[in-house]
C-alpha cells in the first residue's frame, strides 16, 4: 500500500532497495530475470503442448495503429520498393521474365507488440546492475544490454492471468484500475493449479484494455488512462522470480500512476533495479478465451525479440501453444 502519494521518490527508492538484483548473477550480468529461465524450465514449458493449437499474441504492425506521436513514436510506415506493376512493365532488369516485389518499413521499435530491454529505463542516471546510463546507452545504442543479448532465450512456460475476466465487468477492467498482488492471487485461485506462478515463468496479464480499444477505437490507448499493475506489486514480481511479464496495455502499469505527480514509477523499479523484462501491447484475447474454455492457463510460449543490435526495446511476434 502506498502511504504517501506525494513522495514517489521515497517510495521508488525503498522499493528499489527491497527488489534489487544488482550483482545477483555477477557484475557482468546482462540478462536480469531471464537468468531464472533455464533449460529445465523450457522442458517444462515444451511438455505443455498437448493439443497443438497455437495463438498469435502480436498486434498488427500497420499504419492504423495506436501511436500518436508521443516522444516521436509513430505507427509503422510501410513502403514498396518494387511492385507487380514494375514486373509487368519489365523495368526491374531481370532476365527470362522473372519479377518480384520488395518493401521497406520504418517504425519506432516500440510501435506495437514489443519487449522493453534493460537499457530502456534508468533511475537517477543509473542502468541495470549499477552501470552508468551514459556508459550503457550512447549514440551507438545499448552497448551492454542491447536486446540482441537475449536472442533465443525468451521461450518457456507461459502463464495467463486473466484479471479482466476475474476482477472486471464483462471481462474488462476500467481505466485507472490498479491491479494489486491480492488481485493477482485471487486470479490464480480462480483459474486453478495451471495458473500457479513461480520461478522462471513468462507471465501474461490480461486487463481487457485492448478489447475495448478494438471496440471503441484507439483513442488514448497509447499513453492515456488504463488499467495496469499497481506500484505495490513490485515486491510480488520480485519474490515470485518470474522471468518476464507482458500485458495487453501500452504501459504495463496503471495509468494515471498512483502518485500525485509521477511517470511510470513501477518501470523505474522493475527495469533498472530488478532487471525484469516488460512486454507491452500484447494481444491476449484469443488465448484468454481458449483458457476460459478448457480451464488450462499454462502453455508453451516463444517470444523472441527482433535482435536489433544495441536496441533498448524490440518488436516481437509471440506465439502461445497449448
C-alpha positions as CSV (number, residue, x, y, z in Angstrom):
1,X,0.0,0.0,0.0
2,X,1.3,3.5,-0.9
3,X,1.3,5.6,2.3
4,X,2.2,8.9,0.8
5,X,1.0,9.9,-2.7
6,X,3.2,13.0,-2.5
7,X,6.5,11.1,-2.2
8,X,7.2,9.0,-5.3
9,X,11.0,9.4,-4.9
10,X,10.9,7.9,-1.4
11,X,8.6,5.0,-2.5
12,X,10.7,4.2,-5.5
13,X,14.0,4.3,-3.6
14,X,12.5,2.0,-0.9
15,X,11.1,-0.5,-3.4
16,X,14.4,-0.4,-5.4
17,X,16.3,-1.3,-2.3
18,X,14.0,-4.2,-1.5
19,X,13.8,-5.5,-5.0
20,X,17.3,-5.1,-6.4
21,X,19.0,-7.9,-8.3
22,X,22.2,-5.9,-8.8
23,X,25.2,-8.3,-8.5
24,X,22.9,-11.4,-8.1
25,X,24.3,-13.0,-11.2
26,X,27.7,-11.2,-11.2
27,X,28.8,-7.7,-12.1
28,X,28.9,-8.6,-15.8
29,X,25.3,-9.8,-16.0
30,X,23.1,-8.5,-18.9
31,X,20.2,-11.0,-18.6
32,X,18.5,-9.9,-15.4
33,X,15.5,-12.0,-14.6
34,X,15.9,-14.1,-17.7
35,X,18.5,-15.9,-15.6
36,X,15.6,-17.7,-13.9
37,X,14.5,-19.2,-17.3
38,X,16.8,-22.2,-17.6
39,X,16.8,-25.4,-19.7
40,X,14.7,-27.3,-17.2
41,X,12.0,-24.5,-17.3
42,X,12.0,-24.8,-21.1
43,X,11.5,-28.5,-21.0
44,X,8.6,-27.9,-18.6
45,X,7.1,-25.4,-21.0
46,X,7.5,-27.7,-24.0
47,X,5.7,-30.5,-22.2
48,X,2.6,-28.4,-22.0
49,X,1.9,-28.7,-25.7
50,X,-0.9,-31.3,-25.9
51,X,-3.5,-30.1,-28.5
52,X,-1.1,-28.4,-30.9
53,X,-3.3,-25.3,-31.1
54,X,-1.4,-22.0,-31.4
55,X,-2.3,-18.5,-30.6
56,X,-0.5,-15.4,-32.1
57,X,-0.2,-12.7,-29.5
58,X,1.1,-9.8,-31.6
59,X,-1.0,-6.8,-32.7
60,X,-0.5,-5.9,-36.3
61,X,2.3,-3.6,-37.3
62,X,0.4,-1.2,-39.6
63,X,-0.3,2.5,-40.2
64,X,-3.7,2.2,-38.4
65,X,-2.0,1.6,-35.1
66,X,-2.2,3.1,-31.6
67,X,0.7,5.5,-31.7
68,X,0.0,9.3,-31.8
69,X,3.5,10.8,-31.9
70,X,4.3,10.9,-28.2
71,X,8.1,11.1,-27.9
72,X,8.3,10.8,-31.7
73,X,6.7,7.3,-31.6
74,X,4.7,6.8,-34.8
75,X,2.9,3.9,-36.4
76,X,4.9,1.8,-38.9
77,X,5.3,3.3,-42.4
78,X,5.3,0.5,-45.0
79,X,6.6,1.4,-48.5
80,X,7.0,-0.8,-51.6
81,X,10.4,-0.7,-53.3
82,X,9.4,-3.0,-56.2
83,X,5.8,-3.8,-57.2
84,X,3.9,-6.1,-59.5
85,X,3.4,-3.1,-61.9
86,X,7.2,-2.8,-62.2
87,X,7.3,-6.5,-63.0
88,X,4.6,-6.2,-65.6
89,X,6.4,-3.4,-67.3
90,X,9.7,-5.2,-67.3
91,X,11.7,-2.4,-65.7
92,X,13.3,-4.4,-63.0
93,X,16.2,-5.6,-65.1
94,X,15.8,-9.3,-64.5
95,X,16.2,-11.9,-67.3
96,X,13.7,-14.5,-68.6
97,X,10.6,-12.8,-67.3
98,X,11.2,-13.2,-63.6
99,X,9.9,-10.3,-61.5
100,X,9.5,-9.6,-57.8
101,X,8.3,-7.3,-55.1
102,X,10.3,-5.8,-52.3
103,X,9.3,-3.5,-49.4
104,X,10.7,-1.5,-46.5
105,X,9.3,-0.4,-43.2
106,X,10.2,2.5,-40.9
107,X,9.0,2.4,-37.3
108,X,10.0,3.0,-33.7
109,X,11.0,-0.3,-32.2
110,X,8.2,0.0,-29.7
111,X,5.4,0.9,-32.1
112,X,3.4,-2.2,-31.5
113,X,3.8,-5.5,-29.6
114,X,7.2,-5.4,-28.0
115,X,9.7,-6.0,-25.2
116,X,11.3,-3.3,-23.1
117,X,15.0,-4.1,-22.9
118,X,17.1,-3.4,-19.8
119,X,18.6,-0.2,-21.3
120,X,15.1,1.3,-21.7
121,X,14.7,2.9,-18.3
122,X,17.2,4.5,-15.8
123,X,16.9,5.5,-12.2
124,X,18.7,8.8,-11.5
125,X,21.1,8.2,-14.3
126,X,21.8,4.5,-13.4
127,X,21.0,1.5,-15.5
128,X,20.6,-2.2,-14.6
129,X,23.3,-3.7,-12.4
130,X,24.5,-0.4,-11.3
131,X,26.0,0.8,-14.6
132,X,26.1,4.5,-15.5
133,X,23.3,5.2,-18.0
134,X,25.7,7.2,-20.2
135,X,28.1,4.3,-20.4
136,X,25.4,1.9,-21.3
137,X,23.4,3.7,-24.0
138,X,25.3,6.0,-26.3
139,X,24.7,7.3,-29.8
140,X,25.8,3.8,-30.9
141,X,23.0,2.2,-29.0
142,X,22.9,0.0,-25.8
143,X,26.5,-1.3,-25.6
144,X,25.8,-3.7,-22.7
145,X,22.2,-4.9,-22.5
146,X,21.1,-4.4,-26.2
147,X,18.1,-6.6,-27.0
148,X,20.3,-8.9,-29.1
149,X,21.8,-10.2,-25.9
150,X,18.6,-12.2,-25.1
151,X,18.2,-13.7,-28.6
152,X,16.8,-17.2,-28.3
153,X,16.2,-17.0,-24.6
154,X,12.6,-15.9,-24.2
155,X,10.9,-19.3,-24.6
156,X,9.4,-21.5,-21.8
157,X,6.4,-21.9,-19.6
158,X,3.8,-19.2,-20.2
159,X,1.0,-18.4,-17.7
160,X,-2.0,-16.2,-18.4
161,X,-3.7,-14.4,-15.5
162,X,-7.0,-13.0,-17.0
163,X,-7.5,-10.4,-14.3
164,X,-10.0,-8.7,-16.6
165,X,-12.3,-11.7,-16.6
166,X,-11.9,-12.5,-12.9
167,X,-12.0,-9.0,-11.4
168,X,-13.6,-6.9,-14.1
169,X,-17.1,-6.4,-15.6
170,X,-17.7,-8.3,-18.9
171,X,-14.1,-9.3,-19.0
172,X,-12.6,-5.8,-18.8
173,X,-11.1,-3.6,-16.1
174,X,-11.8,0.2,-16.1
175,X,-9.1,2.8,-16.7
176,X,-7.2,3.6,-13.5
177,X,-7.8,0.1,-12.1
178,X,-4.6,-0.7,-10.1
179,X,-4.0,-4.5,-10.1
180,X,-2.6,-5.4,-6.7
181,X,-0.9,-8.6,-5.5
182,X,-4.3,-9.5,-4.0
183,X,-5.9,-9.3,-7.4
184,X,-3.2,-11.4,-8.9
185,X,-3.5,-14.1,-6.2
186,X,-7.3,-14.0,-6.5
187,X,-7.0,-14.6,-10.2
188,X,-4.6,-17.5,-9.6
189,X,-7.1,-19.0,-7.2
190,X,-10.0,-18.6,-9.6
191,X,-8.0,-20.2,-12.5
192,X,-6.7,-23.1,-10.5
193,X,-3.4,-25.0,-10.4
194,X,-2.4,-24.4,-14.0
195,X,-2.2,-20.7,-13.2
196,X,0.4,-21.1,-10.5
197,X,3.2,-18.5,-10.9
198,X,6.8,-19.1,-10.0
199,X,10.5,-19.1,-10.8
200,X,11.3,-18.7,-14.5
201,X,7.7,-18.3,-15.7
202,X,6.7,-15.9,-18.5
203,X,3.7,-14.2,-17.1
204,X,0.9,-12.6,-19.2
205,X,-1.7,-10.4,-17.6
206,X,-4.8,-9.5,-19.5
207,X,-6.8,-6.4,-18.5
208,X,-9.2,-6.2,-21.4
209,X,-7.9,-2.7,-22.4
210,X,-7.1,-3.9,-25.9
211,X,-10.5,-5.4,-26.2
212,X,-12.1,-2.0,-25.6
213,X,-9.7,-0.3,-28.0
214,X,-10.8,-2.6,-30.7
215,X,-14.5,-1.9,-30.0
216,X,-14.3,1.9,-29.5
217,X,-11.2,2.9,-31.4
218,X,-7.6,3.6,-30.3
219,X,-8.5,6.8,-28.5
220,X,-5.9,7.3,-25.7
221,X,-4.8,3.7,-25.7
222,X,-1.2,4.9,-26.2
223,X,-0.2,6.8,-23.1
224,X,-3.7,7.6,-21.7
225,X,-5.5,6.2,-18.7
226,X,-5.5,2.5,-18.4
227,X,-5.8,-0.4,-16.0
228,X,-2.5,-2.0,-15.1
229,X,-0.1,-3.3,-12.4
230,X,-0.1,-1.3,-9.2
231,X,3.2,0.1,-8.0
232,X,2.7,-2.1,-4.9
233,X,3.2,-5.3,-7.0
234,X,7.0,-4.7,-7.1
235,X,7.6,-7.0,-4.2
236,X,5.3,-9.7,-5.6
237,X,7.1,-9.5,-9.0
238,X,10.4,-9.8,-7.3
239,X,9.5,-12.6,-4.9
240,X,7.9,-14.8,-7.5
241,X,11.1,-14.8,-9.5
242,X,9.3,-14.6,-12.9
243,X,11.5,-14.3,-16.0
244,X,9.3,-11.7,-17.7
245,X,5.8,-10.2,-17.7
246,X,3.7,-8.8,-20.5
247,X,0.3,-7.1,-20.7
248,X,-2.3,-6.0,-23.2
249,X,-1.8,-2.3,-22.4
250,X,0.5,0.4,-23.7
251,X,2.4,0.9,-20.5
252,X,2.2,-2.2,-18.3
253,X,1.4,-0.3,-15.1
254,X,-1.8,1.5,-14.1
255,X,-2.4,5.0,-15.5
256,X,-2.8,7.5,-14.0
257,X,0.1,6.4,-11.8
258,X,-0.6,6.1,-8.1
259,X,1.2,9.3,-7.0
260,X,0.1,12.9,-7.3
261,X,3.0,13.6,-9.8
262,X,4.8,10.6,-11.4
263,X,5.6,8.9,-14.6
264,X,5.8,5.1,-14.8
265,X,7.3,4.6,-11.3
266,X,7.0,0.8,-11.5
267,X,9.1,0.8,-14.6
268,X,11.8,2.7,-12.6
269,X,12.0,-0.2,-10.1
270,X,11.4,-3.2,-12.4
271,X,13.9,-2.5,-15.2
272,X,17.0,-0.8,-13.8
273,X,16.8,-2.5,-10.4
274,X,15.1,-5.8,-10.8
275,X,16.2,-6.4,-14.4
276,X,12.7,-7.6,-15.3
277,X,11.7,-7.7,-18.9
278,X,8.4,-6.0,-19.6
279,X,6.2,-6.7,-22.6
280,X,3.5,-4.3,-23.8
281,X,0.7,-4.1,-26.3
282,X,0.3,-7.9,-26.5
283,X,-3.0,-9.3,-27.9
284,X,-4.2,-11.8,-25.3
285,X,-7.9,-12.1,-26.2
286,X,-8.0,-15.3,-28.3
287,X,-5.7,-17.1,-25.8
288,X,-7.8,-15.9,-22.9
289,X,-11.0,-17.2,-24.5
290,X,-9.4,-20.6,-25.0
291,X,-8.1,-20.8,-21.5
292,X,-11.5,-19.9,-20.1
293,X,-12.9,-22.7,-22.3
294,X,-10.7,-25.5,-21.2
295,X,-9.6,-24.3,-17.8
296,X,-5.9,-24.5,-18.7
297,X,-3.9,-21.3,-18.2
298,X,-0.4,-22.6,-18.9
299,X,1.2,-23.2,-22.3
300,X,4.4,-23.2,-24.3
301,X,5.4,-19.6,-25.1
302,X,8.0,-18.4,-27.5
303,X,8.6,-14.6,-27.7
304,X,12.0,-13.8,-29.1
305,X,12.5,-10.1,-29.8
306,X,13.8,-8.9,-33.2
307,X,17.6,-8.9,-32.4
308,X,18.4,-5.3,-33.4
309,X,21.9,-4.8,-32.2
310,X,22.0,-2.1,-29.5
311,X,18.3,-1.6,-29.3
312,X,16.6,-0.8,-25.9
313,X,13.4,-2.5,-27.0
314,X,12.2,-4.5,-29.9
315,X,9.2,-5.8,-31.8
316,X,8.1,-9.4,-31.0
317,X,5.6,-11.8,-32.6
318,X,4.9,-14.1,-29.6
319,X,3.2,-17.4,-30.1
320,X,1.5,-19.5,-27.3
321,X,0.9,-23.2,-28.0
322,X,-1.4,-25.5,-25.9
